[in-house]
């Protein structure tokens, strides 16, 4: 997923106009790749891109407050090119409450507009991403969400390993799993590290292990969040280090099939379910 992040300090109309400009810039970059990168919005397009040797890129919005209520939320996404929307990001918004410990939230955890956004994303079969959302808003989103569609949390840790305001608890893990969804483990060390625990790639493996224990091998995925701001384990600083992740999984006893699921097949199964 290639992510367009929302600046929460712009006005509503300013966020929407900026998103449109950023999306156009992203599309121009993809089109200027000479076919090396291919924009995809469904499983069949993904499969074609891979078969032809291209990098398949899914566009994602980080912060649903970029979308314009006046445009009918998902109806307003130009060309229906966005595959995933994170409902809230690092700040509270008119859509609902973030998991951030920052003060300043006085409304319902998930607002009427937040519920409308989820319904609209469901209608257009766009992934609802519950990364960053406050636990109360998480459960409110579950009440609205079409359970026949897989829910995802693209980048997170789990409280069963590391208690942290940014991580999911076991009940949340199970709720996502019950929709057929997946949970991507982030590479941000401060969300993963536990007292006396590993300081390397095994931080990530600890969280994958816990998801497997709670919900099974079909649920964990990789959610690096390589956005230039995170602080990953020192031996996982970029994509060139993924062989170390694979070796660590092998060392923990994971077989080839399980590793393929974690590295991508679990998410691709969800993608095929949602957008064949």
Order of alpha helices (4+ residues) and beta strands (2+ residues): beta-alpha-beta-alpha-beta-beta-beta-alpha-beta-alpha-beta-alpha-beta-alpha-alpha-beta-alpha-alpha-alpha
